[in-house]
Amino acid sequence: MICRHGLAVLAPLLVLGFVSPSWAASSQANANVATDQPAAGSLTLRQAITQALLRNPSRLRAGHDITTAGFQRDAAEWGRYPRLSVDAGAGQANTTFVPTTTLRLEQPLWAGGRIDAQVDSAQAQLSATEYAEIEARRRLAEDTAVAYQAWLDAAQRIQIAREGAEALSDLFSYVERRERGGLASASDVSIANARRSSALALVEQMRGELDQAHAAVQALTLVNAPAGVPVDVPPISEPSSAAVEDAYVRNAPLLAQRRADVENARAQAAVQRGQMMPTVALRLEYLHYQHNAPVGPSADSRALVVLQFSPDAGLASYSTYQAAGSRVDSALAQLASDDNDTRLRARANWSDYLASARQFEALQPQVASLDAASGSFMRQFEAGRKSWLEVLNTTREIIDAKLALSRARTARDQAALRLMVNTGTFSTWLETLPQ
């Protein structure tokens, strides 16, 4: 569901570049069908992101927080309006006491700035919750994209492991035939059987990794899809680590939330300062005497300007004001800490991307060379120039190299996805993918 402040949330998203106008419009139009399953069959990355943003409980909770903060802002604004109260008691009419009803209407004229500060505080709290939901959306998009890529690549690694197990099984069958013909020893058969068993165990390990990756995607999207659709993650074109760092800070909803928290703390300090001030109000009172005497007034009314001041015990009000001022310093320190963490995360993601990209490029020639050497080693073994162990080792090295290449590609693509989400280019690329 979309809360009543949902449009207010989508507006900052558009400004930050996290979503595009067409994506925001489609999300708002599809909000009432958030419980619908995507089409049966494969789950695309675009569907996974959409379902995560619409279904995930953390995003829904953030939406409810916005609704709560919106009502609190409305309640604070009502502080500017007159306050109506009714009192029932006993009053003196002529020489007797009779039941009375007092209707009182009080309009604040001056409150030491506390009413405006309460409104400012509530507005800052609303802004903070809106940015918190944007941060929840950003985190969900990043985690879902990363988990989705891990899921796809885990399925590919199962295929690599299966092909390796089949190759070693074929070699085991081959050496068994040679052993029956007296051309190979029993130790050669034992070694081949051990390598085949190891490859089969590797398949089960890859299957476990696939199940874990699938569970992660399912936990984020709340959708159980049998398979995903491969995507080509584009290379990152940022010129330097400093540019990435600036883009992270510029597009960080968390930092915007912390700035709103600072404004909220300052407004709360202004509220506490106003608590130390008296208030001036215009009061209108109407008194009704409930008696049946033939003489004497049955009602009375008056208008007056009142000065009210209710100090706390000792210097408690001043101490409370000092505590509110300290919370401003704490909020500023939290902003500086999150700014530093954001810059550190930017540098770490950029370094991960460069390192994994270099590793991927270095592993590609190794896989090609081992593939070419495999057939040559088999021919040389049949000619008696290579040992059986060298043939098995080469086959296993090919499997390991292909798995290492796949893991390097996963690390590179996951780092690229994190960079795109945090630099504001993810939604533009996402719209180019199939629905």
C-alpha positions in Angstrom: 0.0 0.0 0.0 1.1 3.6 -0.5 0.6 6.0 2.4 -1.1 9.3 2.1 2.3 11.0 1.9 3.5 8.7 -0.9 3.7 11.5 -3.5 5.8 13.5 -1.1 8.2 10.6 -1.0 8.4 10.1 -4.8 9.3 13.8 -5.3 12.6 13.6 -3.4 13.3 10.3 -5.2 13.0 12.1 -8.5 15.3 14.9 -7.3 17.9 12.4 -6.1 17.8 10.5 -9.4 17.0 7.2 -7.6 13.9 6.7 -9.8 12.8 8.2 -13.1 9.4 9.9 -13.6 8.0 7.0 -15.6 9.0 4.5 -12.9 7.5 6.7 -10.2 4.2 7.0 -12.1 4.0 3.2 -12.7 4.8 2.5 -9.0 2.1 4.8 -7.9 -0.4 3.3 -10.3 0.5 -0.2 -9.3 0.4 0.5 -5.5 -3.0 -1.1 -5.0 -1.9 -4.4 -6.6 1.3 -4.8 -4.6 0.2 -8.3 -3.6 0.0 -9.5 -7.2 2.6 -12.1 -8.3 4.7 -11.4 -11.4 4.0 -13.5 -14.4 4.7 -17.2 -14.0 8.2 -18.3 -15.1 11.4 -16.4 -14.9 11.9 -13.4 -12.7 13.6 -10.4 -14.3 15.7 -8.0 -12.4 13.2 -5.2 -13.0 10.4 -7.3 -11.6 12.6 -8.2 -8.6 13.3 -4.6 -7.8 9.7 -3.6 -8.2 8.4 -6.4 -6.0 11.0 -5.6 -3.3 10.1 -1.9 -3.2 6.4 -2.7 -3.0 6.4 -5.8 -0.8 9.3 -5.7 1.6 8.3 -5.1 5.2 11.1 -2.7 5.9 9.9 -0.4 3.1 6.2 -0.7 4.3 7.3 0.1 7.8 9.0 3.2 6.6 5.9 4.2 4.7 3.8 3.9 7.9 6.4 6.0 9.7 5.8 8.8 7.2 2.0 8.6 7.8 2.6 8.9 11.5 4.9 11.8 11.1 2.4 13.5 8.8 -0.3 13.3 11.4 2.1 14.6 14.1 2.9 17.5 11.9 -0.9 18.2 11.5 -1.3 18.0 15.3 1.5 20.5 15.8 0.0 23.0 13.3 -3.3 22.8 15.3 -1.4 24.4 18.2 -1.9 27.8 16.4 -5.7 27.5 16.7 -8.0 28.3 19.6 -8.5 25.7 22.3 -12.0 24.9 23.6 -12.6 23.6 27.1 -15.6 22.9 29.3 -15.6 23.0 33.1 -18.4 21.8 35.4 -18.4 23.0 39.0 -20.2 25.2 41.5 -20.5 28.9 41.5 -22.2 31.6 43.6 -25.4 33.1 42.3 -26.9 35.7 44.7 -26.2 34.1 48.2 -26.2 30.4 47.2 -23.9 28.1 45.4 -25.4 26.5 42.3 -24.0 24.1 39.6 -22.3 26.0 36.9 -20.9 25.2 33.4 -18.1 27.2 32.0 -17.3 27.3 28.3 -13.8 28.6 27.7 -12.2 29.5 24.3 -8.5 30.4 24.4 -6.5 31.7 21.5 -2.7 31.9 22.0 -1.2 35.3 21.2 2.4 34.7 22.1 4.1 31.6 23.3 7.7 32.4 23.3 8.2 30.7 19.9 7.3 27.2 21.2 4.3 26.7 18.8 6.3 27.6 15.7 9.2 25.5 17.0 6.9 22.5 17.5 5.6 22.9 13.9 9.2 23.2 12.6 10.2 20.1 14.6 7.2 18.1 13.3 8.0 19.2 9.7 11.7 18.2 10.2 10.6 14.8 11.6 8.4 14.3 8.5 11.2 15.1 6.2 13.5 12.7 8.1 11.0 9.9 7.8 10.6 10.6 4.1 14.3 10.4 3.5 14.4 7.3 5.7 12.0 5.7 3.2 14.1 6.8 0.3 17.1 5.2 2.1 15.1 2.0 2.6 14.3 2.0 -1.1 17.9 2.6 -2.0 19.1 -0.2 0.3 16.5 -2.6 -1.0 17.3 -1.8 -4.6 21.0 -2.3 -3.9 20.6 -5.5 -1.9 18.1 -7.0 -4.4 20.3 -6.3 -7.4 23.3 -7.7 -5.7 21.5 -10.8 -4.5 19.9 -11.3 -8.0 23.3 -11.2 -9.7 24.6 -13.7 -7.1 21.6 -15.9 -7.9 22.2 -15.9 -11.6 26.0 -16.5 -11.3 25.4 -19.3 -8.8 23.3 -21.1 -11.3 26.0 -20.6 -13.9 28.6 -22.1 -11.5 26.5 -25.2 -11.0 26.6 -25.7 -14.8 30.4 -25.3 -14.7 30.7 -27.8 -11.9 28.4 -30.3 -13.7 30.3 -30.0 -16.9 33.5 -30.6 -14.9 32.0 -33.6 -13.1 30.9 -35.0 -16.5 34.4 -34.5 -17.9 36.0 -36.3 -15.0 33.4 -39.1 -15.2 34.3 -39.6 -18.8 37.9 -39.8 -17.9 37.1 -42.3 -15.2 35.2 -44.4 -17.7 38.1 -44.1 -20.2 40.8 -45.2 -17.7 38.6 -48.1 -16.5 38.5 -49.4 -20.1 42.2 -49.0 -20.4 42.7 -50.8 -17.1 40.6 -53.7 -18.3 42.7 -53.8 -21.4 45.9 -53.8 -19.4 47.0 -50.3 -20.5 46.4 -48.6 -17.1 47.1 -49.5 -13.5 44.6 -49.7 -10.7 46.1 -46.7 -9.1 45.2 -44.6 -12.2 41.6 -45.8 -11.8 41.6 -44.9 -8.1 42.9 -41.4 -8.8 40.3 -40.8 -11.5 37.6 -42.0 -9.2 38.8 -39.7 -6.4 38.8 -36.7 -8.8 35.3 -37.6 -10.0 34.0 -37.9 -6.4 35.5 -34.5 -5.6 33.8 -33.0 -8.7 30.5 -34.4 -7.6 30.9 -33.0 -4.1 31.7 -29.6 -5.8 28.4 -29.8 -7.6 26.6 -30.2 -4.3 28.5 -27.3 -2.9 27.5 -25.1 -5.8 23.9 -26.3 -5.4 24.0 -25.1 -1.8 25.3 -21.7 -2.8 22.5 -21.5 -5.4 19.9 -22.3 -2.8 21.3 -19.7 -0.4 21.3 -17.0 -3.2 17.8 -18.0 -4.2 16.6 -17.7 -0.6 18.2 -14.2 -0.3 16.3 -13.0 -3.4 13.1 -14.6 -2.1 13.5 -12.9 1.3 13.9 -9.5 -0.4 11.2 -9.8 -3.0 8.8 -12.1 -1.2 8.5 -13.9 -4.6 9.5 -17.5 -5.3 10.5 -17.7 -8.9 12.2 -20.7 -10.5 14.8 -18.8 -12.5 16.2 -15.4 -13.4 16.9 -13.6 -16.6 20.7 -12.9 -17.2 21.6 -9.2 -17.4 24.7 -7.5 -18.8 26.0 -5.1 -16.2 27.6 -2.1 -17.9 31.1 -0.9 -17.0 31.4 2.0 -14.6 32.7 5.2 -16.3 33.5 7.3 -13.2 36.9 8.9 -13.7 38.3 8.5 -10.2 37.7 7.5 -6.6 37.1 11.2 -5.7 34.3 11.5 -8.3 32.7 8.3 -7.0 32.9 9.6 -3.5 31.3 12.9 -4.4 28.5 11.1 -6.2 27.9 8.9 -3.2 27.6 11.9 -0.9 25.5 13.9 -3.3 23.0 11.0 -3.8 22.9 9.7 -0.2 19.4 9.8 1.3 20.8 8.9 4.7 22.8 12.1 4.8 19.7 14.1 3.9 17.9 12.3 6.7 20.6 13.2 9.2 20.4 16.9 8.1 16.7 16.7 8.8 17.5 15.2 12.2 19.7 18.2 12.9 16.9 20.6 12.1 14.5 18.6 14.3 17.0 18.8 17.2 17.4 22.5 16.7 13.6 22.9 16.7 13.3 20.9 19.8 15.8 23.1 21.5 13.7 26.1 20.5 10.7 24.4 22.0 12.5 23.9 25.3 13.6 27.6 25.2 10.0 28.6 24.7 9.0 26.5 27.7 10.9 28.9 29.9 8.9 31.8 28.6 5.4 32.9 29.7 2.5 32.7 27.3 -0.1 35.4 26.5 -3.5 34.3 25.3 -6.9 35.8 24.6 -9.6 34.0 26.7 -13.4 34.1 26.2 -15.5 32.6 28.9 -19.2 31.9 29.2 -20.6 30.8 32.6 -24.1 29.3 32.9 -25.8 29.0 36.3 -28.1 26.1 36.6 -30.8 27.5 39.0 -34.5 28.3 38.9 -34.4 31.5 41.0 -36.6 34.3 39.6 -33.9 36.8 40.3 -30.2 36.7 39.6 -28.2 36.1 36.5 -28.5 32.8 34.7 -25.4 33.4 32.6 -22.3 35.5 32.5 -19.5 36.1 29.9 -16.2 37.9 29.8 -13.2 38.4 27.6 -9.7 38.8 29.0 -6.1 38.7 28.2 -4.2 36.2 30.4 -0.5 35.8 31.2 0.4 32.2 32.0 3.7 30.9 33.4 4.2 27.5 34.9 7.9 27.0 35.7 9.3 23.6 36.6 10.9 23.0 39.9 14.2 24.8 40.4 16.2 25.1 37.2 14.7 22.0 35.6 13.5 24.0 32.6 17.0 25.4 32.0 18.6 22.0 32.4 16.1 20.5 29.9 17.0 23.3 27.4 20.7 22.5 27.9 20.0 18.8 27.2 18.2 19.8 24.0 21.2 21.8 22.9 23.4 18.8 23.5 21.2 16.8 21.3 21.9 19.2 18.5 25.6 18.6 18.9 24.9 14.9 18.9 22.9 15.1 15.7 25.7 17.1 14.0 28.2 14.5 15.1 26.0 11.7 13.7 25.8 13.6 10.4 29.6 13.8 10.3 29.9 10.1 11.1 27.5 9.0 8.4 29.2 11.3 5.9 32.5 9.7 6.7 30.9 6.2 6.5 29.4 7.1 3.1 32.8 8.2 1.7 34.4 5.1 3.1 31.8 2.9 1.5 32.3 4.7 -1.8 36.0 4.1 -1.7 35.6 0.5 -0.7 33.0 -0.2 -3.5 35.2 1.5 -6.1 38.3 -0.5 -5.0 36.3 -3.7 -5.1 35.1 -2.9 -8.6 38.6 -2.2 -9.9 40.2 -5.2 -8.2 37.6 -7.7 -9.4 37.6 -6.2 -12.9 41.4 -6.7 -13.1 41.1 -10.2 -11.7 38.4 -11.0 -14.3 40.6 -9.7 -17.1 43.6 -11.7 -15.8 41.7 -15.0 -15.5 40.2 -14.9 -19.0 43.4 -15.9 -20.8 44.1 -18.6 -18.2 40.8 -20.3 -18.9 41.4 -20.1 -22.7 44.9 -21.5 -22.3 43.8 -24.4 -20.1 41.0 -25.2 -22.5 43.5 -25.4 -25.4 45.9 -27.4 -23.3 43.4 -30.0 -22.2 43.0 -31.6 -25.6 46.8 -31.5 -26.2 47.5 -33.2 -22.9 45.1 -36.0 -23.7 46.8 -36.6 -27.0 50.2 -36.5 -25.4 49.0 -39.0 -22.8 47.9 -41.4 -25.4 51.3 -41.0 -27.1 53.0 -41.7 -23.8 54.5 -38.2 -23.3 52.2 -37.1 -20.4 51.2 -38.9 -17.2 47.6 -39.7 -16.3 47.9 -37.5 -13.2 48.8 -34.5 -15.4 45.6 -35.1 -17.5 43.5 -35.2 -14.4 45.2 -32.1 -12.9 44.6 -30.1 -16.1 40.9 -31.0 -16.1 40.6 -30.0 -12.5 42.5 -26.7 -13.1 40.1 -25.9 -15.9 37.1 -26.3 -13.5 38.8 -24.2 -10.8 39.8 -21.5 -13.3 36.3 -21.3 -14.7 34.8 -21.1 -11.2 37.3 -18.4 -10.3 36.5 -16.5 -13.4 32.8 -16.7 -12.6 33.3 -15.5 -9.0 35.4 -12.6 -10.3 32.7 -11.6 -12.7 30.1 -11.8 -9.9 32.3 -9.6 -7.6 32.8 -7.1 -10.5 29.1 -7.0 -11.4 28.0 -6.7 -7.8 30.4 -3.8 -7.2 29.2 -2.1 -10.4 25.6 -2.5 -9.3 26.4 -0.9 -5.9 28.1 1.9 -7.6 25.2 2.6 -10.0 22.6 2.5 -7.2 24.6 4.9 -5.0 25.7 7.3 -7.8 22.1 7.8 -9.1 22.5 6.0 -12.5 20.8 2.7 -11.6 17.2 3.6 -12.5 18.1 4.8 -16.0 19.8 1.5 -16.7 17.1 -0.5 -15.1 14.5 1.0 -17.5 16.4 -0.5 -20.4 15.9 -4.0 -19.1 12.9 -6.2 -20.0 9.9 -6.0 -17.7 
